[in-house]
Amino acid sequence: MNAADRARHRRVFAPVLLALVALAWAALWAWSRSPYASWLAHDEWTRSGPAAELCRALPGGSVLVPAVIVGGAWVLMIVAMMLPATLPLVSAFERVVSARADRARMLALLLLGYVAAWGAFGLLAHGLHELLLAAAARVPALGWHGAWVGSAVLALAGAFQFSALKQRCLEKCRTPISFVTAHWHGPAPARQAFLLGAHHGLFCVGCCWALMLLMFLLGMGSLGWMVLLGALMALEKNVSWGRRLSAPLGWSLLAAAAGLAVSAG
């Protein structure tokens, strides 16, 4: 990248991306303090109020309305939490396409592919969460022992910190320029930009899915936990000493799981 490209990068690219992240945080903050803050949580908000009316008015509304609302909240959360962690990839790709007239479109497609991968995971997690709630409604004993479910999620997230799969996915995330050069070949650039973002998003999901499941436990309106988890994932992936965080974080989550299990018992 020549001096002019570097200057443009500083003037336009980084501020725009950071503004997008800031806007997502602002939207989540405003949502969490609005009359519809309960829509960020995983409670029974679809049984009364405007959401319940929509569920009754639309065909299949009891499934579609929660999926759309939770999906929108999830996308905001991904933009707020995960885009800072993927800045090295976006920066590397921006350098590769800096000479193209359609570079802004290529960057948008890259980000769209990345968010799409996380969005698919969010919808899957939402579906599993709804199945768990339905099971708890039919088997009251599950609801009475909800703390054990929370303990199991914490234990899963803690144990995954030590897995070989997490470390392999982290290595892919830590070498963005190699990832871009391996997946950017030129023909069908729009499709490749989207698939490059989606492919990298899958590796990002692979290393962070267990930690992101904690947001279903804590609630997507818990902005403090979002900041903390987002910072930890960004450090794990983007700084040279980030690999040293995996074990302490894993042990901390396992200890939290044991503490919650003891208190529930």
NORWO-V593753 format. One record per pair of residues at least 24 apart in sequence whose C-alpha atoms are under 10 Angstrom apart, sorted by the first residue. I is the first residue (numbers start at 1). J is the second residue. D is the distance in Angstrom with one decimal. If there is no record, write none. Layout:
# NORWO-V593753
i/j/d
I/J/D
I/J/D
This chain:
# NORWO-V593753
i/j/d
1/94/9.8
1/95/6.4
1/96/8.6
1/98/7.9
1/99/9.2
2/95/9.9
5/94/10.0
5/95/8.3
5/98/7.2
5/99/8.7
6/95/8.9
6/98/9.7
8/98/9.7
9/91/8.8
9/94/8.5
9/95/8.8
9/98/9.0
13/90/9.6
13/91/8.5
13/94/8.4
13/104/9.1
13/107/9.7
14/87/8.9
14/90/9.8
14/91/8.4
17/79/9.9
17/83/8.3
17/84/8.8
17/87/8.6
17/90/9.4
18/80/9.5
18/83/8.8
18/84/7.9
18/87/9.5
20/79/7.7
20/80/8.2
20/83/9.0
21/76/8.8
21/77/9.5
21/78/9.3
21/79/5.9
21/80/5.0
21/81/8.0
21/82/9.0
21/83/7.0
21/84/7.5
22/79/9.1
22/80/7.1
23/76/9.0
23/79/9.1
23/80/8.1
24/73/9.7
24/75/8.9
24/76/5.4
24/77/7.2
24/78/8.8
24/79/6.3
24/80/5.3
24/81/9.0
25/76/7.6
25/77/7.8
25/79/8.4
25/80/5.5
25/81/8.5
25/223/8.5
25/226/9.8
25/227/9.5
26/76/9.7
26/80/9.1
27/73/9.4
27/76/7.7
27/77/9.6
27/80/9.6
28/73/7.7
28/76/7.0
28/77/7.5
28/80/8.6
28/220/8.8
28/221/7.3
28/222/9.5
28/223/7.8
29/221/8.1
29/222/9.5
29/223/7.3
31/73/9.1
31/221/8.2
32/220/9.0
32/221/5.6
32/222/8.3
32/223/8.4
33/221/9.2
37/220/9.8
37/221/7.2
38/219/9.5
38/220/9.7
38/221/8.2
39/66/8.6
39/69/7.3
39/70/7.6
39/73/8.6
39/219/9.9
39/220/9.1
39/221/8.7
40/69/8.3
40/70/7.0
40/72/9.7
40/73/6.7
40/74/9.0
40/216/9.9
40/219/6.8
40/220/5.3
40/221/5.2
40/222/8.8
41/70/8.9
41/73/9.9
41/215/9.6
41/216/8.2
41/217/9.4
41/218/8.5
41/219/5.0
41/220/6.0
41/221/6.3
41/222/8.9
42/66/9.7
42/70/9.0
42/126/9.4
42/129/8.6
42/130/9.0
42/133/9.3
42/216/7.4
42/217/8.7
42/218/9.3
42/219/6.6
42/220/8.3
42/221/9.8
43/133/9.2
43/219/9.4
44/133/9.8
63/127/9.4
63/130/9.5
66/126/9.1
66/130/9.6
67/122/9.6
67/123/7.1
67/126/7.5
67/127/8.3
67/130/10.0
68/123/9.3
70/122/8.5
70/123/8.2
70/126/7.6
70/220/9.0
71/119/7.1
71/120/9.2
71/122/7.0
71/123/6.7
71/126/8.5
72/119/9.2
73/122/9.8
73/220/7.4
73/221/8.9
74/115/9.8
74/118/8.6
74/119/7.1
74/121/9.8
74/122/6.5
74/123/8.6
74/126/9.6
74/215/9.7
74/220/7.7
75/115/7.0
75/116/8.8
75/118/7.9
75/119/6.4
75/122/8.4
76/115/9.7
76/220/9.9
77/215/9.6
77/220/7.5
77/221/9.3
77/223/9.3
77/226/7.9
77/230/9.6
78/114/9.6
78/115/7.0
78/118/7.2
78/119/8.2
78/122/9.4
78/212/9.5
78/226/9.8
78/230/9.2
79/111/9.4
79/114/9.8
79/115/7.5
79/118/9.8
80/226/8.5
80/227/8.7
80/230/8.2
81/212/9.8
81/226/6.7
81/227/7.0
81/228/9.3
81/229/7.8
81/230/4.7
81/231/7.8
81/233/8.6
81/234/8.5
82/114/9.6
82/115/9.0
82/118/9.3
82/201/9.7
82/204/8.8
82/208/9.7
82/229/9.7
82/230/6.5
82/231/9.1
82/233/8.0
82/234/7.5
83/111/8.5
83/114/9.0
83/115/8.9
83/230/9.3
83/234/9.0
84/230/8.1
84/231/8.6
84/233/9.5
84/234/6.7
84/235/10.0
84/238/9.6
85/173/9.2
85/204/9.3
85/230/7.6
85/231/8.0
85/232/9.3
85/233/6.8
85/234/4.2
85/235/7.7
85/236/8.9
85/237/6.9
85/238/6.8
86/111/9.4
86/114/9.1
86/173/8.0
86/174/9.5
86/176/8.8
86/197/10.0
86/200/9.1
86/201/9.0
86/204/8.6
86/233/10.0
86/234/7.8
86/237/8.5
86/238/8.2
87/176/9.4
87/234/9.3
87/238/8.8
88/173/8.8
88/174/8.4
88/175/8.6
88/176/6.3
88/177/8.2
88/237/9.6
88/238/7.5
89/173/7.9
89/174/8.8
89/175/8.2
89/176/4.7
89/177/6.9
89/178/9.6
89/179/8.2
89/180/7.6
89/197/8.9
89/200/8.5
89/238/10.0
90/176/8.3
90/177/9.5
90/180/9.4
90/197/8.9
91/176/8.8
91/177/8.9
92/175/9.8
92/176/6.5
92/177/5.4
92/178/9.1
92/179/9.2
92/180/7.2
92/181/9.3
93/176/8.3
93/177/7.5
93/179/9.4
93/180/6.3
93/181/8.7
93/184/8.9
93/193/9.0
93/196/9.6
93/197/9.8
95/177/9.5
96/177/9.0
96/180/8.2
96/181/8.5
96/184/8.9
97/184/9.9
97/189/10.0
102/189/10.0
102/190/9.6
105/190/8.0
105/193/9.2
106/189/7.6
106/190/6.3
106/191/9.2
106/192/9.0
106/193/5.9
106/194/7.9
107/190/9.6
107/193/7.4
107/194/8.8
107/197/9.1
108/190/9.7
108/193/8.6
108/194/8.4
108/197/9.6
109/189/9.7
109/190/6.9
109/191/8.1
109/192/8.9
109/193/5.7
109/194/4.8
109/195/8.5
109/196/9.0
109/197/7.5
109/198/9.5
110/190/8.7
110/191/9.3
110/192/8.5
110/193/4.9
110/194/4.7
110/195/7.4
110/196/6.4
110/197/4.4
110/198/7.5
110/199/9.7
110/200/9.3
110/201/9.7
111/193/8.7
111/194/7.5
111/196/9.3
111/197/6.0
111/198/8.3
111/201/9.1
112/193/9.1
112/194/6.5
112/195/9.3
112/197/7.1
112/198/7.8
112/201/9.9
113/191/9.5
113/192/9.7
113/193/7.7
113/194/4.6
113/195/6.1
113/196/7.2
113/197/4.4
113/198/4.1
113/199/7.8
113/200/8.6
113/201/7.3
113/202/9.7
114/193/9.9
114/194/7.7
114/195/8.4
114/196/8.0
114/197/4.3
114/198/4.5
114/199/7.4
114/200/6.6
114/201/4.5
114/202/7.9
114/203/9.9
114/204/8.8
114/205/9.7
115/194/10.0
115/197/8.0
115/198/7.4
115/201/7.1
115/202/9.9
116/194/9.2
116/195/9.9
116/197/8.6
116/198/6.5
116/201/7.9
116/202/9.5
117/195/9.7
117/197/8.2
117/198/5.3
117/199/7.7
117/200/8.5
117/201/5.3
117/202/5.9
117/203/9.3
117/204/8.9
117/205/7.6
118/198/8.5
118/201/6.5
118/202/7.4
118/204/8.3
118/205/6.5
118/209/9.0
119/201/9.7
120/202/9.8
120/205/10.0
121/202/9.0
121/205/7.6
121/209/8.1
121/212/9.8
121/213/10.0
122/209/9.4
122/212/9.1
122/213/9.0
122/216/9.8
125/209/9.6
125/212/9.7
125/213/7.6
125/216/8.3
126/213/9.8
126/216/8.3
129/213/10.0
129/216/7.9
129/217/9.8
144/264/10.0
145/261/10.0
145/264/7.7
145/265/9.3
146/264/8.8
147/257/9.6
147/260/6.8
147/261/7.0
147/262/9.8
147/263/8.6
147/264/5.9
147/265/9.1
148/257/8.8
148/258/9.9
148/260/7.6
148/261/6.0
148/262/9.5
148/263/9.7
148/264/6.9
148/265/8.7
149/217/9.0
149/257/9.8
149/260/9.8
149/261/9.2
150/214/8.7
150/216/9.7
150/217/6.5
150/218/9.2
150/256/9.9
150/257/7.6
150/260/7.7
150/261/8.6
151/217/9.7
151/253/9.4
151/254/8.7
151/255/9.8
151/256/7.6
151/257/4.4
151/258/7.0
151/259/8.2
151/260/5.7
151/261/5.8
151/262/9.4
151/264/9.0
152/254/9.4
152/257/6.8
152/258/9.2
152/260/9.4
152/261/8.6
153/210/8.1
153/211/9.2
153/213/7.5
153/214/7.0
153/216/9.6
153/217/7.8
153/253/9.4
153/254/9.8
153/257/7.9
154/210/8.6
154/211/8.6
154/213/8.9
154/214/7.2
154/217/8.9
154/250/9.4
154/252/9.4
154/253/5.7
154/254/6.5
154/255/8.8
154/256/6.9
154/257/5.1
154/258/8.8
154/260/9.0
155/210/9.7
155/250/8.7
155/251/9.3
155/252/9.7
155/253/6.4
155/254/5.1
155/255/8.3
155/256/8.0
155/257/5.3
155/258/7.8
156/210/6.9
156/211/9.1
156/213/9.5
156/214/9.9
156/250/9.5
156/253/8.7
156/254/8.2
156/257/8.9
157/208/9.0
157/209/8.4
157/210/4.7
157/211/5.7
157/212/8.8
157/213/7.9
157/214/7.8
157/249/9.4
157/250/7.2
157/251/10.0
157/253/6.8
157/254/8.0
157/257/9.5
158/210/8.2
158/211/8.4
158/246/9.1
158/247/8.7
158/248/9.4
158/249/7.1
158/250/4.1
158/251/6.3
158/252/7.3
158/253/4.7
158/254/5.1
158/255/8.6
158/256/9.0
158/257/8.4
159/210/9.2
159/247/9.5
159/249/9.9
159/250/6.3
159/251/8.2
159/253/8.2
159/254/7.1
160/207/8.7
160/208/9.2
160/209/9.4
160/210/6.9
160/211/8.9
160/246/9.4
160/247/10.0
160/250/7.5
161/207/8.5
161/208/9.1
161/210/8.5
161/211/8.9
161/245/9.3
161/246/5.6
161/247/6.5
161/248/9.1
161/249/7.4
161/250/5.1
161/251/8.6
161/253/9.2
161/254/10.0
162/246/7.2
162/247/6.6
162/249/9.7
162/250/7.0
162/251/9.3
163/207/9.5
163/246/9.9
164/207/9.9
165/203/9.7
165/206/7.3
165/207/7.3
166/203/9.0
166/204/9.3
166/205/9.5
166/206/6.4
166/207/4.5
166/208/7.7
166/209/9.4
166/210/9.7
166/246/9.4
167/206/9.4
167/207/7.2
167/243/8.6
167/246/9.1
168/203/8.7
168/206/8.8
168/207/8.0
169/200/9.3
169/202/8.8
169/203/5.1
169/204/6.8
169/205/8.5
169/206/5.9
169/207/5.3
169/208/9.0
169/237/9.6
170/203/7.5
170/204/7.4
170/205/10.0
170/206/8.3
170/207/5.8
170/208/8.8
170/233/10.0
170/236/7.9
170/237/6.2
170/238/9.4
170/242/9.9
170/243/8.7
171/203/9.3
171/207/9.4
171/237/8.1
171/243/9.6
172/200/8.0
172/203/6.9
172/204/8.5
172/207/9.6
172/237/9.2
173/200/7.3
173/201/9.2
173/203/7.0
173/204/6.7
173/207/8.7
173/236/9.7
173/237/6.2
173/238/8.0
174/236/8.9
174/237/5.6
174/238/6.1
174/239/8.4
174/240/8.9
174/242/9.7
175/237/9.3
175/238/9.2
176/200/8.8
176/238/9.8
204/233/9.7
204/237/9.2
207/233/9.0
207/236/9.8
207/237/9.2
208/233/7.2
208/236/9.8
208/237/9.9
211/253/9.6
